[in-house]
C-alpha cells in the first residue's frame, strides 16, 4: 500500500499529516526526534494556547491529532529519496518505503563544517550534494565530512564513482547504526577522527589539513553533517534550492511533480503558525 511521505514531524509536517490522513491517504510521517520546536520552553503566540505551550507539548499534541486519523509516525532517519517511475523510494537507516507523493517539512538545516576557508572552496571542491556533484569526481580522491548515518550513506554512495573515499569526523567518533558500520568496514572505507583545521589548494581544493598539521590529499570534500535535511533531499530529486531554502510556488509545490515543501525549509517567516498553514496547503 503506497501513500504519502512527510519528512519532518514538526508543526508543518504534522499539520500536513492531519489533512492527508483525513483525506484517507496512507500517511507516513518520518520523525527522527530532532527539530527546533522540541527545544522551545514556552511559546505564547500560538493560537489556542493563551497560557502558552512548550515545544514538546505541541509536538505531542500534533502527533496525537495526526494519529487520530490514521497517520503513522515513523521514528526513522531519512537518508535518501529518489524517483522510481511513478513512485518515490524513501530510504531510511532501517528500511525503504514506496510512496506516491512527498512533503518535505524538515525545518531549517543548512550547516557548514567548522573548518577554515570552507566557504571559499564551495563549488571549487566543496559540495553539499553527492547526488548532484559526485559525477565530477569519478576516479578521484574524495572525503565526506560528518559523523552520523547521513555521512556513512553518502560515503557508500560515492563508491559508485570512485574507490578513493574516506570519512572525516572532525574530532568526533563515528556514530552510525550497526548495519552501516558493517558496510563501512566491509568496503574498507577509512575513518579519520582528527580535528580538521583548514582547506588548501590553488584554483580548487587539493588538501585538508588537520589541527596537528597532517595533510590529507583530496580533490572533493562532501559535507554531510547531522541528518539529511530538506535541501539535501530536494537536491537529490533535482529540485532547485536557494541558499538553505527549497524553492516552491505559492501552493507549496516544487519543480518536481508530487513533491511539496512547507515550513522553515522554504524560508519565509519561520513561525509555527505560518509553518502549520503551509503544511496544510501542501497537503
Backbone as CSV, one residue per row, in Angstrom:
resi,resn,N_x,N_y,N_z,CA_x,CA_y,CA_z,C_x,C_y,C_z
1,UNK,0.848,-1.193,0.000,0.000,0.000,0.000,0.878,1.235,0.000
2,UNK,0.773,2.040,-1.034,1.572,3.256,-1.117,0.827,4.387,-0.432
3,UNK,1.434,5.530,-0.408,0.798,6.670,0.246,1.648,7.910,0.094
4,UNK,1.673,8.725,1.138,2.385,9.991,1.121,3.427,9.985,2.232
5,UNK,4.638,10.386,1.896,5.700,10.511,2.887,5.841,11.973,3.275
6,UNK,5.808,12.233,4.559,6.045,13.576,5.083,7.336,13.511,5.885
7,UNK,8.345,14.244,5.436,9.646,14.207,6.092,9.720,15.372,7.069
8,UNK,9.581,15.065,8.333,9.611,16.083,9.371,8.366,16.010,10.234
9,UNK,8.560,15.966,11.556,7.440,15.837,12.470,7.208,17.060,13.314
10,UNK,7.484,18.236,12.751,7.200,19.488,13.442,5.828,20.019,13.058
11,UNK,5.551,21.293,13.332,4.229,21.856,13.053,3.790,21.755,11.597
12,UNK,4.695,21.978,10.651,4.293,21.908,9.245,4.023,20.466,8.828
13,UNK,4.888,19.543,9.225,4.696,18.154,8.854,3.460,17.539,9.475
14,UNK,3.227,17.819,10.749,2.066,17.241,11.419,0.761,17.886,10.951
15,UNK,0.800,19.183,10.642,-0.392,19.816,10.066,-0.738,19.180,8.733
16,UNK,0.271,18.926,7.920,0.039,18.251,6.646,-0.527,16.856,6.874
17,UNK,-0.004,16.154,7.875,-0.444,14.786,8.138,-1.911,14.717,8.525
18,UNK,-2.381,15.701,9.279,-3.804,15.728,9.650,-4.668,15.777,8.401
19,UNK,-4.265,16.599,7.429,-5.070,16.769,6.212,-4.982,15.554,5.294
20,UNK,-3.787,15.004,5.105,-3.683,13.852,4.201,-4.340,12.619,4.808
21,UNK,-4.213,12.445,6.118,-4.842,11.291,6.759,-6.361,11.415,6.739
22,UNK,-6.867,12.624,6.949,-8.315,12.834,6.883,-8.845,12.598,5.473
23,UNK,-7.969,12.764,4.483,-8.363,12.508,3.095,-8.251,11.022,2.750
24,UNK,-8.022,10.206,3.779,-7.978,8.747,3.629,-6.804,8.290,2.777
25,UNK,-5.681,9.017,2.883,-4.443,8.593,2.223,-3.501,8.045,3.285
26,UNK,-2.873,6.930,2.977,-1.883,6.423,3.918,-0.809,7.493,4.108
27,UNK,-0.552,7.851,5.355,0.346,8.958,5.659,1.461,8.476,6.569
28,UNK,2.702,8.620,6.093,3.887,8.249,6.863,4.642,9.518,7.231
29,UNK,4.724,9.809,8.522,5.462,10.978,8.994,6.805,10.496,9.535
30,UNK,7.884,10.863,8.856,9.219,10.438,9.281,9.779,11.474,10.252
31,UNK,9.984,11.056,11.477,10.397,11.955,12.549,11.452,11.251,13.388
32,UNK,12.703,11.709,13.271,13.789,11.041,13.995,14.029,11.638,15.378
33,UNK,13.099,12.478,15.839,13.202,13.014,17.195,13.907,14.332,17.314
34,UNK,14.347,14.922,16.208,15.009,16.221,16.256,14.016,17.352,16.060
35,UNK,14.503,18.464,15.548,13.632,19.599,15.252,13.726,20.692,16.297
36,UNK,13.659,21.933,15.844,13.814,23.071,16.755,12.612,23.265,17.658
37,UNK,11.418,22.848,17.239,10.231,23.047,18.067,10.379,22.351,19.412
38,UNK,10.990,21.179,19.421,11.146,20.424,20.676,12.059,21.139,21.667
39,UNK,12.856,22.090,21.187,13.806,22.780,22.061,13.214,24.025,22.722
40,UNK,11.994,24.394,22.358,11.408,25.636,22.857,10.723,25.397,24.197
41,UNK,11.043,26.243,25.188,10.452,26.087,26.514,8.978,26.484,26.521
42,UNK,8.696,27.748,26.276,7.303,28.198,26.281,7.080,29.155,25.115
43,UNK,6.011,28.907,24.354,5.612,29.806,23.261,4.269,30.430,23.639
44,UNK,4.197,31.746,23.545,2.997,32.448,23.973,2.242,33.084,22.809
45,UNK,2.628,32.731,21.584,1.978,33.338,20.413,1.326,32.286,19.509
46,UNK,1.024,31.102,20.073,0.382,30.052,19.294,-1.124,30.107,19.547
47,UNK,-1.873,30.228,18.481,-3.333,30.317,18.570,-3.911,29.157,19.372
48,UNK,-4.803,29.462,20.318,-5.463,28.424,21.096,-4.791,28.080,22.406
49,UNK,-3.626,28.700,22.687,-2.910,28.426,23.935,-2.615,29.747,24.651
50,UNK,-3.637,30.381,25.244,-3.441,31.692,25.870,-2.465,31.666,27.038
51,UNK,-2.271,30.511,27.662,-1.318,30.404,28.769,0.062,29.958,28.286
52,UNK,0.202,29.794,26.986,1.465,29.329,26.421,1.524,27.817,26.316
53,UNK,2.421,27.322,25.515,2.607,25.888,25.321,4.084,25.636,25.035
54,UNK,4.622,24.527,25.538,6.015,24.198,25.266,6.132,23.491,23.923
55,UNK,7.338,23.487,23.380,7.563,22.803,22.118,7.231,21.331,22.172
56,UNK,7.749,20.587,23.169,7.421,19.160,23.254,5.929,18.900,23.379
57,UNK,5.221,19.730,24.157,3.776,19.555,24.295,3.078,19.721,22.956
58,UNK,3.496,20.731,22.183,2.852,20.991,20.900,3.082,19.834,19.930
59,UNK,4.298,19.293,19.918,4.599,18.162,19.043,3.790,16.939,19.464
60,UNK,3.718,16.682,20.767,2.955,15.524,21.240,1.482,15.629,20.855
61,UNK,0.917,16.828,20.999,-0.482,17.031,20.633,-0.680,16.875,19.121
62,UNK,0.287,17.375,18.349,0.200,17.229,16.899,0.253,15.777,16.471
63,UNK,1.114,14.996,17.110,1.183,13.568,16.788,-0.124,12.865,17.159
64,UNK,-0.675,13.217,18.325,-1.943,12.619,18.745,-3.057,12.934,17.746
65,UNK,-3.063,14.176,17.264,-4.088,14.605,16.307,-3.948,13.845,14.993
66,UNK,-2.710,13.749,14.494,-2.485,13.049,13.218,-2.798,11.564,13.338
67,UNK,-2.408,10.953,14.449,-2.688,9.525,14.648,-4.189,9.253,14.733
68,UNK,-4.937,10.212,15.250,-6.386,10.042,15.367,-7.019,9.685,14.031
69,UNK,-6.444,10.227,12.953,-6.995,9.986,11.621,-6.231,8.908,10.860
70,UNK,-5.278,8.259,11.520,-4.610,7.118,10.897,-3.193,7.347,10.427
71,UNK,-2.637,8.530,10.643,-1.252,8.774,10.235,-0.305,7.907,11.063
72,UNK,0.769,7.473,10.438,1.780,6.663,11.116,3.018,7.518,11.364
73,UNK,3.495,7.566,12.594,4.723,8.272,12.925,5.864,7.266,12.854
74,UNK,6.783,7.472,11.944,7.896,6.536,11.729,9.161,7.169,12.301
75,UNK,9.651,6.620,13.393,10.824,7.222,14.053,12.119,6.680,13.452
76,UNK,12.280,6.940,12.161,13.476,6.539,11.427,14.047,7.745,10.699
77,UNK,15.338,7.754,10.513,16.037,8.859,9.856,16.051,8.653,8.340
78,UNK,15.531,9.598,7.605,15.553,9.539,6.137,16.927,9.971,5.646
79,UNK,17.553,9.127,4.843,18.880,9.450,4.323,18.882,9.685,2.819
80,UNK,17.805,9.271,2.131,17.793,9.444,0.680,16.371,9.302,0.151
81,UNK,16.069,10.074,-0.889,14.816,9.913,-1.628,15.157,9.942,-3.111
82,UNK,14.623,8.995,-3.860,14.850,9.003,-5.301,13.576,8.587,-6.025
83,UNK,13.462,9.023,-7.256,12.287,8.691,-8.050,12.494,7.343,-8.723
84,UNK,11.422,6.561,-8.747,11.449,5.256,-9.403,10.156,5.117,-10.193
85,UNK,10.181,5.559,-11.445,8.978,5.529,-12.271,7.916,6.456,-11.728
86,UNK,6.737,5.909,-11.434,5.639,6.714,-10.921,5.693,6.883,-9.405
87,UNK,6.702,6.310,-8.776,6.767,6.343,-7.316,8.061,6.997,-6.849
88,UNK,8.114,7.219,-5.551,9.326,7.701,-4.903,9.756,6.663,-3.881
89,UNK,11.057,6.400,-3.823,11.597,5.480,-2.841,12.234,6.306,-1.726
90,UNK,11.707,6.164,-0.520,12.236,6.851,0.652,13.100,5.852,1.409
91,UNK,14.386,6.132,1.477,15.317,5.245,2.155,15.633,5.800,3.538
92,UNK,15.454,4.980,4.554,15.833,5.352,5.910,17.019,4.511,6.341
93,UNK,17.460,4.715,7.558,18.568,3.913,8.071,18.154,2.475,8.328
94,UNK,16.843,2.199,8.275,16.366,0.862,8.598,15.603,0.176,7.474
95,UNK,15.006,0.928,6.539,14.142,0.301,5.549,13.962,1.214,4.338
96,UNK,13.114,0.776,3.397,12.739,1.578,2.239,11.223,1.573,2.116
97,UNK,10.677,2.693,1.655,9.235,2.845,1.521,8.924,3.417,0.142
98,UNK,7.960,2.815,-0.546,7.486,3.338,-1.826,6.267,4.212,-1.572
99,UNK,6.294,5.431,-2.085,5.180,6.363,-1.891,4.862,7.053,-3.208
100,UNK,3.682,7.646,-3.260,3.244,8.349,-4.473,3.545,9.833,-4.433
101,UNK,3.716,10.378,-3.239,3.981,11.802,-3.110,4.803,12.081,-1.871
102,UNK,5.448,13.251,-1.855,6.356,13.615,-0.762,6.099,15.055,-0.347
103,UNK,6.090,15.293,0.961,6.087,16.652,1.501,7.346,16.798,2.347
104,UNK,8.211,17.720,1.973,9.439,17.989,2.720,9.142,19.081,3.746
105,UNK,9.222,18.721,5.015,8.885,19.648,6.090,9.858,19.472,7.244
106,UNK,11.132,19.443,6.901,12.157,19.074,7.872,12.746,20.253,8.631
107,UNK,12.286,21.472,8.349,12.821,22.626,9.048,14.109,23.127,8.422
108,UNK,14.671,24.190,9.029,15.915,24.761,8.535,17.069,23.848,8.899
109,UNK,18.039,23.663,7.983,19.037,22.629,8.234,20.441,22.910,7.713
110,UNK,20.681,24.012,7.019,21.976,24.230,6.373,23.070,24.461,7.418
111,UNK,24.170,23.749,7.282,25.246,23.859,8.259,26.591,23.644,7.572
112,UNK,27.490,24.606,7.768,28.847,24.445,7.258,29.707,23.791,8.336
113,UNK,30.701,23.021,7.937,31.601,22.428,8.931,32.521,23.494,9.518
114,UNK,32.979,23.242,10.731,33.864,24.190,11.419,35.292,23.991,10.938
115,UNK,35.533,24.383,9.689,36.847,24.284,9.076,37.118,25.605,8.370
116,UNK,38.287,26.156,8.578,38.624,27.432,7.941,38.595,27.309,6.423
117,UNK,38.129,28.371,5.768,38.161,28.515,4.305,37.134,27.660,3.570
118,UNK,36.191,27.040,4.276,35.208,26.190,3.596,34.428,26.983,2.559
119,UNK,33.939,28.155,2.939,33.086,28.937,2.037,33.801,29.286,0.740
120,UNK,35.095,29.570,0.809,35.831,29.984,-0.385,36.052,28.841,-1.370
121,UNK,35.881,27.591,-0.916,36.055,26.446,-1.811,34.731,25.823,-2.247
122,UNK,33.611,26.402,-1.837,32.318,25.872,-2.280,32.201,26.052,-3.792
123,UNK,31.925,24.969,-4.477,31.902,24.988,-5.937,33.271,24.786,-6.554
124,UNK,34.304,24.757,-5.723,35.671,24.533,-6.192,36.298,23.355,-5.449
125,UNK,35.461,22.375,-5.146,35.932,21.193,-4.442,35.073,20.832,-3.250
126,UNK,34.369,21.801,-2.682,33.464,21.540,-1.559,32.036,21.477,-2.081
127,UNK,31.335,20.405,-1.743,29.966,20.202,-2.193,29.095,19.756,-1.031
128,UNK,27.808,20.074,-1.121,26.836,19.637,-0.117,25.871,18.609,-0.700
129,UNK,26.196,18.074,-1.874,25.250,17.176,-2.537,25.988,16.114,-3.354
130,UNK,26.086,14.904,-2.813,26.703,13.800,-3.548,25.916,13.515,-4.815
131,UNK,24.597,13.493,-4.700,23.737,13.206,-5.847,24.015,14.152,-7.011
132,UNK,24.298,15.430,-6.663,24.491,16.445,-7.702,25.892,16.407,-8.313
133,UNK,26.923,16.212,-7.479,28.287,16.503,-7.914,29.243,15.320,-7.962
134,UNK,28.825,14.150,-7.482,29.753,13.016,-7.461,30.286,12.684,-8.851
135,UNK,29.465,12.890,-9.865,29.864,12.586,-11.247,31.173,13.284,-11.618
136,UNK,31.396,14.481,-11.074,32.581,15.266,-11.439,33.837,14.775,-10.729
137,UNK,33.687,13.793,-9.847,34.841,13.303,-9.093,35.087,11.820,-9.335
138,UNK,34.740,11.374,-10.533,34.974,9.982,-10.878,36.469,9.664,-10.825
139,UNK,36.799,8.562,-10.121,38.174,8.077,-10.001,39.116,9.097,-9.367
140,UNK,38.550,9.997,-8.545,39.388,10.984,-7.866,39.309,10.772,-6.351
141,UNK,40.111,11.531,-5.632,40.191,11.385,-4.172,39.098,12.252,-3.529
142,UNK,38.230,11.623,-2.746,37.148,12.375,-2.125,37.033,12.004,-0.643
143,UNK,36.412,12.914,0.093,36.165,12.673,1.517,34.785,13.198,1.867
144,UNK,34.197,12.610,2.896,32.917,13.063,3.426,33.154,13.574,4.843
145,UNK,32.685,14.783,5.137,32.785,15.331,6.487,31.471,15.078,7.212
146,UNK,31.546,14.362,8.329,30.363,14.057,9.113,30.624,12.851,9.985
147,UNK,29.747,12.625,10.969,29.998,11.529,11.906,28.767,10.654,12.152
148,UNK,27.711,10.797,11.309,26.485,10.044,11.537,26.064,9.204,10.358
149,UNK,24.821,8.732,10.425,24.286,7.870,9.370,24.303,8.539,8.004
150,UNK,23.988,9.835,7.977,23.962,10.564,6.711,25.334,10.527,6.043
151,UNK,26.388,10.788,6.821,27.748,10.777,6.270,28.115,9.385,5.766
152,UNK,27.759,8.354,6.528,28.080,6.989,6.120,27.375,6.625,4.821
153,UNK,26.108,7.013,4.705,25.347,6.713,3.490,25.943,7.425,2.281
154,UNK,26.332,8.677,2.451,26.933,9.433,1.345,28.273,8.820,0.925
155,UNK,29.068,8.391,1.904,30.362,7.774,1.577,30.161,6.497,0.778
156,UNK,29.194,5.699,1.169,28.923,4.455,0.445,28.448,4.740,-0.972
157,UNK,27.653,5.788,-1.145,27.177,6.129,-2.477,28.338,6.579,-3.377
158,UNK,29.321,7.269,-2.798,30.459,7.742,-3.583,31.262,6.602,-4.184
159,UNK,31.158,5.410,-3.604,31.878,4.260,-4.147,31.406,3.892,-5.549
160,UNK,30.230,4.393,-5.947,29.769,4.168,-7.319,30.586,4.975,-8.320
161,UNK,31.351,5.951,-7.812,32.085,6.855,-8.693,33.598,6.753,-8.531
162,UNK,34.054,6.379,-7.356,35.491,6.304,-7.105,35.760,5.328,-5.964
163,UNK,36.936,4.713,-5.994,37.330,3.803,-4.923,38.072,4.525,-3.799
164,UNK,38.405,5.792,-4.027,39.224,6.549,-3.067,38.321,7.441,-2.222
165,UNK,37.692,6.826,-1.212,36.726,7.523,-0.363,37.130,7.366,1.094
166,UNK,37.003,8.443,1.856,37.267,8.379,3.290,36.237,9.234,4.022
167,UNK,36.059,8.968,5.300,35.174,9.763,6.154,36.030,10.526,7.155
168,UNK,35.766,11.829,7.270,36.463,12.691,8.220,35.443,13.185,9.242
169,UNK,35.576,12.788,10.496,34.561,13.124,11.501,34.813,14.465,12.187
170,UNK,35.965,15.062,11.961,36.306,16.376,12.525,36.245,16.366,14.054
171,UNK,36.921,15.395,14.649,37.079,15.387,16.094,36.090,14.531,16.855
172,UNK,35.109,13.960,16.174,34.115,13.121,16.840,34.361,11.649,16.520
173,UNK,33.718,10.787,17.287,33.708,9.375,16.953,32.581,9.124,15.949
174,UNK,32.784,8.170,15.060,31.734,7.817,14.111,30.597,7.140,14.870
175,UNK,29.384,7.680,14.746,28.221,7.181,15.483,27.129,6.826,14.483
176,UNK,27.146,5.581,14.014,26.202,5.146,12.984,25.536,3.842,13.400
177,UNK,24.438,3.515,12.740,23.748,2.259,13.005,24.663,1.077,12.652
178,UNK,24.410,-0.052,13.315,25.299,-1.211,13.173,25.441,-1.676,11.729
179,UNK,24.326,-1.694,10.981,24.428,-2.228,9.621,25.239,-1.298,8.726
180,UNK,25.194,0.011,9.000,26.021,0.943,8.233,27.484,0.806,8.635
181,UNK,27.731,0.641,9.918,29.111,0.429,10.373,29.697,-0.818,9.729
182,UNK,28.876,-1.864,9.620,29.333,-3.084,8.975,29.674,-2.880,7.516
183,UNK,28.849,-2.102,6.825,29.120,-1.842,5.406,30.377,-0.995,5.228
184,UNK,30.585,-0.008,6.106,31.798,0.815,6.046,33.033,-0.069,6.210
185,UNK,32.981,-0.991,7.176,34.110,-1.912,7.388,34.282,-2.842,6.195
186,UNK,33.168,-3.352,5.697,33.221,-4.301,4.579,33.830,-3.669,3.333
187,UNK,33.501,-2.410,3.094,34.024,-1.714,1.907,35.420,-1.147,2.132
188,UNK,35.892,-1.197,3.362,37.235,-0.715,3.649,37.369,0.793,3.583
189,UNK,36.305,1.526,3.898,36.361,2.989,3.876,37.056,3.469,5.149
190,UNK,38.192,4.141,5.030,38.888,4.612,6.228,38.134,5.753,6.909
191,UNK,38.185,5.769,8.229,37.548,6.819,9.026,38.629,7.506,9.854
192,UNK,38.744,8.828,9.690,39.708,9.601,10.465,38.945,10.517,11.409
193,UNK,39.348,10.503,12.673,38.650,11.304,13.683,39.427,12.557,14.061
194,UNK,40.487,12.898,13.320,41.279,14.095,13.615,40.406,15.347,13.574
195,UNK,40.750,16.323,14.400,40.152,17.641,14.270,40.719,18.309,13.021
196,UNK,39.843,18.867,12.187,40.276,19.479,10.932,40.486,20.978,11.119
197,UNK,41.502,21.498,10.456,41.877,22.897,10.668,41.538,23.794,9.481
198,UNK,41.984,23.421,8.272,41.806,24.305,7.120,41.861,23.524,5.824
199,UNK,41.413,24.186,4.752,41.494,23.624,3.408,42.590,24.333,2.641
200,UNK,43.083,23.678,1.598,44.151,24.269,0.797,43.990,23.872,-0.653
201,UNK,44.587,24.676,-1.524,44.539,24.423,-2.961,44.656,25.730,-3.705
202,UNK,45.229,25.687,-4.907,45.399,26.903,-5.702,44.068,27.357,-6.294
203,UNK,43.685,26.792,-7.427,42.423,27.171,-8.061,41.250,26.345,-7.555
204,UNK,41.538,25.185,-7.012,40.494,24.320,-6.464,41.089,23.521,-5.314
205,UNK,40.233,22.818,-4.599,40.662,22.091,-3.408,41.661,20.988,-3.750
206,UNK,42.694,20.879,-2.940,43.661,19.800,-3.129,44.000,19.089,-1.829
207,UNK,43.657,19.697,-0.684,44.021,19.050,0.577,43.215,19.615,1.740
208,UNK,43.092,18.762,2.761,42.554,19.175,4.057,43.666,18.990,5.074
209,UNK,43.890,19.992,5.926,44.900,19.903,6.965,44.247,19.694,8.322
210,UNK,44.801,18.785,9.098,44.301,18.558,10.451,44.924,19.589,11.390
211,UNK,44.397,19.665,12.610,44.939,20.613,13.583,46.354,20.239,14.014
212,UNK,46.757,18.984,13.764,48.129,18.548,14.053,49.075,18.767,12.880
213,UNK,48.544,19.325,11.793,49.393,19.623,10.641,49.464,18.537,9.602
214,UNK,48.755,17.432,9.777,48.757,16.376,8.764,48.011,16.842,7.524
215,UNK,48.502,16.447,6.370,47.877,16.817,5.094,47.132,15.612,4.541
216,UNK,45.845,15.782,4.265,45.021,14.736,3.659,44.698,15.188,2.235
217,UNK,45.247,14.497,1.258,45.046,14.902,-0.136,43.642,14.517,-0.596
218,UNK,42.878,15.489,-1.043,41.537,15.240,-1.574,41.270,16.204,-2.720
219,UNK,40.473,15.744,-3.675,40.017,16.611,-4.759,38.608,17.120,-4.503
220,UNK,37.836,16.351,-3.720,36.466,16.734,-3.420,36.131,16.473,-1.975
221,UNK,35.418,17.412,-1.354,35.009,17.281,0.038,33.491,17.448,0.100
222,UNK,32.792,16.393,0.505,31.336,16.412,0.559,30.891,16.562,2.014
223,UNK,30.096,17.581,2.275,29.647,17.882,3.634,28.342,17.138,3.899
224,UNK,28.320,16.346,4.979,27.127,15.583,5.352,27.007,15.590,6.873
225,UNK,26.746,16.774,7.417,26.646,16.928,8.863,25.242,16.592,9.344
226,UNK,25.165,16.008,10.527,23.867,15.714,11.117,23.085,14.729,10.272
227,UNK,21.816,15.066,10.039,20.951,14.225,9.216,20.719,14.892,7.876
228,UNK,20.204,14.142,6.930,19.886,14.699,5.621,18.722,15.678,5.774
229,UNK,18.981,16.939,5.541,17.936,17.943,5.688,17.103,18.092,4.431
230,UNK,16.136,18.980,4.507,15.215,19.168,3.392,15.889,19.591,2.115
231,UNK,16.868,20.506,2.199,17.538,20.947,0.975,18.387,19.830,0.389
232,UNK,18.996,19.012,1.250,19.759,17.857,0.754,18.850,16.912,-0.020
233,UNK,17.705,16.595,0.562,16.763,15.687,-0.089,16.206,16.291,-1.368
234,UNK,15.961,17.600,-1.343,15.461,18.279,-2.545,16.467,18.175,-3.683
235,UNK,17.731,18.402,-3.380,18.759,18.346,-4.422,18.909,16.934,-4.978
236,UNK,18.698,15.932,-4.129,18.733,14.547,-4.628,17.678,14.333,-5.704
237,UNK,16.558,15.046,-5.594,15.453,14.900,-6.545,15.530,15.906,-7.690
238,UNK,16.555,16.753,-7.686,16.698,17.750,-8.742,15.830,18.971,-8.548
239,UNK,15.428,19.247,-7.309,14.585,20.405,-7.006,15.481,21.607,-6.715
240,UNK,15.218,22.760,-7.315,16.049,23.941,-7.060,15.983,24.378,-5.600
241,UNK,17.131,24.809,-5.082,17.193,25.407,-3.757,17.854,26.773,-3.887
242,UNK,17.528,27.651,-2.962,18.103,28.992,-2.932,18.761,29.168,-1.580
243,UNK,20.092,28.974,-1.534,20.780,29.005,-0.252,20.360,27.814,0.579
244,UNK,19.722,28.080,1.727,19.280,26.995,2.593,17.771,26.821,2.552
245,UNK,17.137,27.240,1.451,15.680,27.131,1.322,15.295,26.416,0.032
246,UNK,14.247,25.592,0.105,13.710,24.941,-1.088,12.821,25.933,-1.828
247,UNK,12.969,26.003,-3.125,12.169,26.916,-3.940,10.803,26.276,-4.198
248,UNK,9.731,26.999,-3.839,8.366,26.499,-4.057,7.520,27.565,-4.731
249,UNK,6.418,27.113,-5.349,5.402,28.042,-5.833,4.476,28.406,-4.680
250,UNK,3.511,29.265,-4.943,2.639,29.747,-3.880,1.768,28.641,-3.280
251,UNK,1.605,27.527,-3.984,0.825,26.406,-3.442,1.710,25.375,-2.758
252,UNK,2.978,25.733,-2.501,3.979,24.873,-1.841,4.512,23.777,-2.749
253,UNK,4.141,23.771,-4.033,4.672,22.758,-4.944,6.100,23.105,-5.330
254,UNK,6.867,22.073,-5.691,8.228,22.268,-6.172,8.272,21.989,-7.670
255,UNK,9.467,22.027,-8.228,9.630,21.786,-9.658,9.427,20.320,-10.030
256,UNK,9.348,19.439,-9.045,9.129,18.011,-9.301,7.691,17.669,-8.946
257,UNK,6.991,17.070,-9.890,5.584,16.721,-9.701,5.397,15.828,-8.471
258,UNK,4.399,16.175,-7.658,4.026,15.434,-6.461,5.066,15.501,-5.350
259,UNK,5.923,16.510,-5.382,6.802,16.807,-4.255,6.533,18.244,-3.821
260,UNK,6.176,18.404,-2.565,5.861,19.713,-1.996,6.802,19.981,-0.827
261,UNK,6.903,21.242,-0.430,7.730,21.607,0.716,6.999,22.660,1.536
262,UNK,7.202,22.625,2.855,6.477,23.535,3.733,7.287,23.814,4.992
263,UNK,7.036,24.980,5.576,7.664,25.340,6.838,9.009,26.014,6.673
264,UNK,9.839,25.927,7.716,11.100,26.660,7.747,12.034,26.299,6.601
265,UNK,11.904,25.086,6.049,12.797,24.667,4.968,12.564,25.479,3.699
266,UNK,11.454,26.214,3.629,11.190,27.075,2.469,11.563,28.527,2.737
267,UNK,12.139,28.824,3.902,12.453,30.207,4.261,11.224,30.884,4.830
268,UNK,11.052,32.155,4.518,9.847,32.857,4.953,9.901,33.272,6.406
269,UNK,8.718,33.318,7.047,8.611,33.885,8.390,9.209,33.007,9.470
270,UNK,9.268,31.708,9.256,9.790,30.762,10.233,9.091,30.914,11.586
271,UNK,7.772,30.948,11.526,6.927,30.967,12.711,6.037,29.728,12.706
272,UNK,5.701,29.222,13.882,4.942,27.986,13.965,3.588,28.105,13.276
273,UNK,2.906,29.221,13.473,1.593,29.372,12.851,1.705,29.397,11.333
274,UNK,2.734,30.059,10.809,2.935,30.086,9.361,3.285,28.698,8.839
275,UNK,4.114,27.961,9.584,4.510,26.611,9.165,3.306,25.690,9.094
276,UNK,2.417,25.800,10.093,1.221,24.976,10.082,0.351,25.240,8.881
277,UNK,0.209,26.512,8.517,-0.581,26.858,7.343,0.013,26.322,6.067
278,UNK,1.348,26.410,5.947,1.999,25.896,4.741,1.870,24.379,4.646
279,UNK,1.966,23.693,5.800,1.802,22.244,5.783,0.414,21.846,5.301
280,UNK,-0.615,22.567,5.763,-1.991,22.289,5.327,-2.141,22.533,3.837
281,UNK,-1.553,23.613,3.337,-1.644,23.939,1.908,-0.943,22.869,1.069
282,UNK,0.213,22.427,1.524,0.953,21.381,0.800,0.128,20.091,0.736
283,UNK,-0.512,19.755,1.851,-1.326,18.532,1.881,-2.476,18.626,0.898
